[in-house]
Amino acid sequence: MAGRYRIKERLGSGAFATVWLAEDDVLESYVAIKILAENWAHQPDVRARFEQEAQVLRRADSERLVRVHDFGELPDGRPYQVMTYAAGGTLADRLDRGPLPVRTALRIASDIAHAVSVLHESGVLHRDLKPSNVLFDTVRGAERVLVADLGLAKEIAHASGFTVVAGTPGYMAPEQQLPGGGLDVRADVHAVGAMTYQMLTGRPPQPGKAAVPPSRLRTGVSRDVDRVVMRALDSDRGRRWPSTAAFAQALDDAANATPSRVLRFLRRGVGTAAGLGALAFAGGATVVDGTPAGWIRVADAGGTLSVAVPGEWAGQLRDAGWNAAGLGLPAGTEPGLQVGADLRSETAPGLFAGVSRWLVPGARAAVPSHPGCTRGGDRELAVAGMTGRVQRWTGCPDGVSYSEVLLTEAGKPGVYLQIRQDGGADRTAEVLETLRVRV
């Protein structure tokens, strides 16, 4: 026990502290407990740094940072912090499997840069940004990036007085490697740039060596992305992005300029043979068998799964896959698609469907909830050889309804679907009857 928190299992450990998963019996939720190591607990400077980390996070109090909810001391004198539990793991976990898709890497890098900007606005440098200090959590069905571990954080106002080298090789700016280097926010810009480089290429820049542009190590990386990332890594901090906020904006611009697999393949109301032919030519997939008249069948890029939707829903398609971490399952890109009348809209009808090898009978998948909506009773069903349930949410403030569907079959990957409708008759059953999975 740590106060009222019941320790469940170890999540990870570092040089100074160990992080544990714990359960808060009062609020019936999971938290992360960071406990200072016994051999450091009685070192005044280390203990002060540990307490300062909690104070900084509490003061910043941002949804982009791990939040500190409580602080206490064990009977043996070791202090502990009670923090946000991020169930999606770390960026280091994901990088163990290799580089990330380019747009995904740019999005995550932008989120990290925005989070670090919150620290800078609070007057604090992080100084130890690295993949193990970037966490993922799911909030209201959307993945969120969180920055953690401010054990080496320092006030920007005192940056010119740093006399001790601190940081992690591969991510440290050159000036961090010199005592009295006179640090400012551009040291953190370099660290975020190093992580971006690693997400794109699979490895961080090598300390002491000039990094080659990411496009020389990986196809599909544009010159614009090269320019943005290499500027962040410049050894001369005067030529780097002046702030993490400026770097984040440049990453967003580069991501928007990177071609995505969004296909504007059909206009509302078009359901003729000519329209279907145009869809096939544009890169989508059409299958007549099992497709109701006036509906459009779409498939993911690899043809693993397909589903038909009413013609008026078929305005845009993304077919490049999904990450099951959004359901609290192990992270990784797997077959998936999203189709809708307008994928930028929060209310237009459409659906998301994804296959995951981690979605098996008994898996603890956490489907999104919909605040402000009314949850109806769950319904059991059998579809395409799989069994599962439908969770219905109606009466939402924006006039839409949602169907959350989980389907599994022993020995095979399962399927998750979210169907959004804009009123009228519930077409969930009709859509599910068209689902086809090839594994």
C-alpha positions in Angstrom: 0.0 0.0 0.0 1.0 3.6 -0.6 -1.5 5.6 1.4 -4.9 4.5 0.2 -3.6 3.1 -3.0 -3.2 -0.6 -3.5 -0.1 -1.6 -5.5 -0.8 -4.0 -8.3 2.3 -4.5 -10.5 5.5 -2.8 -11.6 5.3 -0.7 -14.7 8.9 0.3 -15.0 12.0 1.6 -13.2 14.8 4.1 -13.8 17.9 5.2 -12.0 16.1 7.1 -9.3 12.6 5.7 -9.0 10.2 2.9 -9.8 6.7 3.3 -11.2 3.9 1.0 -10.1 0.3 0.4 -11.2 -2.0 0.9 -8.3 -5.7 1.0 -7.7 -7.5 3.9 -5.9 -10.3 2.1 -4.1 -12.1 5.3 -3.2 -12.4 6.6 -6.7 -12.4 3.1 -8.3 -9.7 3.9 -10.8 -6.1 3.0 -11.7 -3.2 5.4 -11.0 0.5 5.3 -11.5 2.6 5.5 -8.3 6.2 6.8 -8.7 8.3 5.9 -5.6 11.8 7.2 -5.1 14.4 4.4 -4.7 15.5 3.6 -1.2 19.1 4.3 -1.8 18.2 7.9 -2.9 15.4 8.6 -0.5 17.7 10.1 2.1 19.8 12.2 -0.3 18.6 15.7 0.2 19.3 16.9 -3.3 17.7 13.9 -5.0 14.7 14.1 -2.7 14.3 17.8 -3.4 14.4 17.2 -7.2 11.7 14.5 -6.8 9.5 16.9 -4.9 10.2 19.6 -7.4 9.1 17.4 -10.3 5.7 16.9 -8.6 5.4 20.7 -8.0 6.2 21.5 -11.6 3.7 19.1 -13.0 1.1 20.3 -10.5 1.7 23.9 -11.4 1.5 23.3 -15.2 -1.6 21.0 -14.8 -2.1 20.3 -18.5 -3.9 17.6 -20.3 -0.7 17.3 -22.4 1.4 16.4 -19.4 1.2 13.6 -16.8 -0.7 15.0 -13.9 0.2 14.6 -10.3 -2.8 14.0 -8.1 -1.2 13.4 -4.7 2.1 13.2 -2.9 3.0 11.2 0.2 5.6 9.2 2.1 5.8 5.5 2.8 6.4 4.3 6.4 10.1 3.8 5.5 10.5 7.4 4.5 10.4 7.0 0.7 8.4 9.8 -1.0 5.9 8.9 -3.7 3.9 10.7 -6.4 0.4 9.6 -7.5 0.1 10.3 -11.2 -2.0 9.7 -14.3 -1.9 6.1 -15.4 -1.4 6.0 -19.2 -2.6 2.6 -20.4 -1.2 3.0 -24.0 2.4 2.4 -23.1 5.4 4.6 -24.2 6.8 5.8 -27.4 9.8 3.6 -26.7 7.5 0.5 -26.8 6.3 1.5 -30.2 9.7 2.2 -31.6 10.8 -1.2 -30.5 8.8 -2.4 -33.5 10.4 0.0 -36.0 9.7 3.3 -37.5 6.2 4.7 -37.6 4.1 5.8 -40.6 5.2 9.2 -41.7 2.0 11.1 -40.9 1.7 9.3 -37.6 5.3 10.2 -36.7 4.6 13.9 -37.6 1.4 14.0 -35.6 3.0 12.5 -32.5 6.0 14.8 -32.8 3.7 17.8 -33.0 1.8 16.6 -29.9 5.1 16.2 -28.0 6.2 19.7 -29.1 2.9 21.2 -28.0 3.2 19.5 -24.6 6.7 20.8 -24.1 5.5 24.3 -25.0 3.2 24.1 -22.0 6.3 23.5 -19.8 8.1 26.4 -21.4 5.2 28.7 -20.8 5.4 27.6 -17.1 9.0 28.7 -17.1 10.5 25.2 -17.1 13.0 23.2 -19.4 12.5 19.5 -19.5 16.1 18.6 -20.4 15.5 14.8 -20.6 13.0 14.3 -23.4 13.3 10.8 -24.9 10.8 8.0 -26.1 10.5 6.4 -22.7 9.2 9.7 -21.3 6.4 10.0 -23.9 3.2 8.1 -22.9 -0.1 7.4 -24.6 -3.5 7.4 -23.1 -7.0 7.2 -24.5 -9.5 9.9 -23.5 -13.1 9.7 -24.8 -12.1 7.3 -27.6 -9.2 9.5 -28.8 -5.5 8.8 -28.3 -3.6 11.4 -26.3 0.1 12.0 -26.0 1.5 12.8 -22.6 5.0 14.0 -21.6 6.3 12.6 -18.3 9.4 12.4 -16.1 10.5 15.9 -15.1 13.3 14.7 -12.8 15.9 16.8 -14.6 13.6 19.8 -15.3 14.9 23.2 -14.3 13.6 26.8 -14.4 14.5 28.6 -17.6 15.4 31.7 -15.6 18.3 29.7 -14.1 19.4 27.9 -17.3 22.6 29.9 -17.7 23.9 28.6 -14.4 23.8 24.8 -15.2 27.1 23.3 -14.3 26.4 19.6 -14.5 25.9 17.7 -17.7 22.4 16.0 -17.7 20.3 14.3 -20.3 20.3 11.2 -22.5 22.8 10.6 -25.3 21.1 10.6 -28.7 18.6 13.2 -27.6 20.8 15.8 -25.9 21.6 19.0 -27.7 25.3 19.7 -28.2 25.2 22.5 -25.7 23.8 20.1 -23.0 27.0 18.1 -23.2 29.1 21.0 -21.9 29.1 22.2 -18.3 27.8 25.7 -18.2 26.5 25.5 -21.8 23.9 28.1 -21.1 20.6 26.2 -22.0 17.4 27.6 -23.3 14.2 26.2 -24.9 16.1 25.2 -28.0 17.7 22.3 -26.1 14.2 20.8 -25.9 13.6 21.6 -29.5 16.6 19.4 -30.4 15.3 16.5 -28.2 11.9 16.6 -29.9 13.7 16.7 -33.3 15.7 13.7 -32.3 12.6 11.7 -31.4 11.0 12.8 -34.7 14.0 11.6 -36.6 13.8 8.2 -34.8 10.1 7.8 -35.5 10.8 8.4 -39.2 14.0 6.3 -39.6 13.9 3.8 -36.7 17.0 5.2 -35.0 18.0 8.4 -33.2 20.8 10.6 -34.5 24.2 9.3 -33.5 25.9 11.5 -30.8 28.9 13.4 -32.2 28.0 12.7 -35.9 26.1 14.8 -38.4 22.6 13.3 -39.1 21.7 12.5 -42.7 18.3 13.7 -43.9 15.5 11.1 -43.1 14.6 10.8 -46.8 18.0 9.2 -47.4 17.1 6.4 -44.9 13.5 6.0 -45.8 11.4 6.3 -48.9 8.2 8.4 -48.6 9.8 11.2 -46.5 9.5 14.5 -48.4 12.0 17.3 -48.7 9.7 19.5 -46.6 9.9 16.9 -43.7 13.7 16.8 -44.1 13.9 20.6 -43.8 11.7 20.7 -40.7 13.4 17.9 -38.9 17.0 18.8 -39.8 16.5 22.4 -38.7 15.4 21.1 -35.2 18.7 19.1 -35.1 21.0 21.8 -36.2 24.2 21.8 -34.0 24.0 25.6 -34.0 21.0 26.4 -31.8 20.8 29.8 -33.5 19.6 28.1 -36.7 17.1 25.8 -34.9 13.4 26.5 -34.6 13.2 29.3 -31.9 10.7 27.4 -29.8 8.8 24.1 -29.6 5.6 26.0 -30.5 7.2 27.1 -33.8 8.5 23.5 -34.4 5.0 22.1 -33.7 3.5 24.4 -36.3 6.1 23.4 -38.9 5.4 19.7 -38.2 1.7 20.3 -38.6 2.3 22.1 -41.9 4.5 19.2 -43.1 1.9 16.7 -42.1 -0.8 18.5 -44.0 1.4 18.6 -47.1 2.2 14.9 -46.9 -0.2 13.0 -49.2 -2.8 11.0 -47.2 -5.1 8.2 -48.4 -8.3 10.3 -48.3 -10.2 9.6 -51.4 -13.0 12.0 -52.5 -14.5 9.1 -54.5 -18.2 9.8 -54.6 -20.7 12.7 -54.5 -23.9 12.5 -52.5 -26.6 10.5 -54.2 -24.5 8.9 -56.9 -25.0 5.2 -57.0 -24.9 4.3 -60.7 -22.7 1.8 -62.4 -20.6 4.7 -63.7 -20.1 6.0 -60.2 -19.0 2.5 -59.0 -16.5 2.3 -61.8 -15.1 5.7 -60.9 -14.7 4.5 -57.3 -12.8 1.4 -58.3 -10.5 3.5 -60.5 -9.8 6.0 -57.6 -8.4 3.1 -55.5 -11.5 2.0 -53.5 -13.0 -1.5 -53.8 -16.5 -2.5 -55.0 -18.1 -5.8 -54.6 -21.6 -6.5 -55.9 -22.2 -9.6 -53.9 -23.9 -8.8 -50.6 -24.2 -5.1 -51.4 -27.7 -3.6 -51.2 -28.9 -1.5 -54.1 -27.8 2.1 -53.8 -25.0 1.2 -51.3 -21.3 1.4 -51.8 -18.8 -1.3 -50.7 -15.4 -0.1 -49.5 -12.3 -2.0 -48.4 -9.0 -1.3 -46.6 -5.9 -0.9 -48.6 -4.9 -4.5 -48.2 -8.3 -6.0 -48.9 -8.5 -7.6 -45.4 -11.9 -6.2 -44.6 -14.8 -4.7 -46.5 -18.2 -3.3 -45.7 -21.0 -1.6 -47.5 -22.6 1.7 -46.5 -25.6 3.7 -47.8 -24.6 5.8 -50.8 -25.2 9.1 -48.9 -22.5 8.1 -46.4 -19.9 7.4 -49.0 -18.2 10.8 -49.4 -14.6 10.1 -48.3 -12.5 7.1 -47.4 -9.3 6.5 -45.4 -8.0 3.0 -45.9 -4.5 2.9 -44.6 -5.1 1.1 -41.2 -5.6 1.9 -37.6 -3.9 1.5 -34.1 -5.7 -0.7 -31.7 -4.1 1.2 -28.8 -7.2 3.4 -29.0 -9.1 0.5 -27.4 -6.4 -0.2 -24.7 -4.9 -3.1 -26.8 -1.3 -3.4 -27.8 -0.2 -0.7 -30.2 0.6 -1.2 -33.8 -0.8 -0.5 -37.3 -3.4 -3.1 -38.5 -5.9 -3.2 -41.3 -8.7 -0.6 -41.0 -10.8 1.9 -42.8 -12.9 5.0 -42.2 -15.7 6.0 -44.5 -18.1 8.9 -44.2 -20.0 11.7 -45.9 -17.4 14.1 -44.6 -14.5 12.8 -42.5 -13.8 16.3 -41.1 -17.2 16.5 -39.6 -18.1 15.4 -36.1 -21.8 14.8 -37.0 -21.8 13.4 -40.6 -22.8 9.8 -40.9 -20.2 7.1 -41.5 -18.3 4.3 -39.9 -14.9 3.1 -38.7 -13.9 -0.6 -38.9 -10.6 -2.2 -37.9 -9.2 -5.7 -37.6 -6.8 -6.6 -34.7 -5.0 -9.8 -33.8 -5.3 -8.7 -30.2 -9.1 -8.6 -30.3 -9.9 -12.1 -29.2 -12.6 -13.7 -27.0 -12.1 -12.4 -23.5 -9.9 -9.4 -24.5 -10.4 -6.3 -22.3 -11.1 -3.8 -25.1 -12.3 -0.4 -23.9 -14.7 1.0 -26.5 -15.3 4.7 -26.4 -18.1 6.2 -24.3 -20.1 9.2 -25.5 -20.7 11.9 -22.8 -24.1 13.6 -23.1 -25.6 10.6 -24.9 -27.9 7.9 -23.5 -26.6 4.3 -23.4 -29.1 1.7 -24.3 -29.0 -2.0 -23.5 -26.2 -4.1 -25.1 -27.3 -6.5 -27.8 -25.6 -9.9 -28.6 -25.1 -10.8 -32.3 -23.4 -13.1 -34.7 -21.9 -11.7 -37.9 -19.6 -13.2 -40.6 -18.8 -16.2 -38.4 -18.0 -14.0 -35.4 -19.9 -13.3 -32.2 -20.1 -10.1 -30.2 -22.2 -7.3 -29.0 -23.5 -3.9 -30.0 -23.5 -1.0 -27.6 -26.0 1.8 -28.6 -25.7 5.5 -27.7 -28.6 7.7 -28.6 -30.0 11.2 -27.8 -26.6 12.8 -28.2 -26.5 16.6 -28.0 -25.4 17.0 -31.7 -28.4 14.9 -32.9 -26.3 11.8 -33.8 -26.2 8.3 -32.5 -23.4 5.8 -32.1 -23.1 2.0 -32.3 -20.0 0.5 -30.8 -19.4 -3.1 -32.0 -16.9 -5.7 -31.0 -16.8 -9.0 -32.8 -14.4 -12.0 -32.1 -13.8 -15.5 -33.1 -11.6 -18.1 -31.5 -8.2 -18.4 -33.2 -8.7 -15.4 -35.5 -8.4 -11.6 -35.4 -11.5 -9.7 -34.3 -13.2 -6.6 -35.6 -14.1 -3.3 -34.0 -16.7 -1.0 -35.6 -18.0 2.4 -34.7 -21.1 3.5 -36.7 -22.3 7.1 -36.5 -25.7 8.0 -37.8 -27.5 11.3 -38.0 -31.0 10.4 -37.0 -33.8 8.4 -38.5 -33.9 4.6 -38.6 -31.0 2.6 -37.0 -29.1 0.9 -39.9 -26.6 -0.9 -37.7 -27.9 -4.4 -38.5 -28.0 -3.7 -42.2 -24.4 -2.5 -42.2 -23.1 -5.4 -40.2 -24.8 -7.9 -42.6 -22.4 -6.6 -45.3 -19.2 -7.0 -43.3 -16.6 -9.3 -44.9 -13.3 -10.3 -43.3 -10.5 -12.2 -45.1 -7.8 -13.4 -42.7 
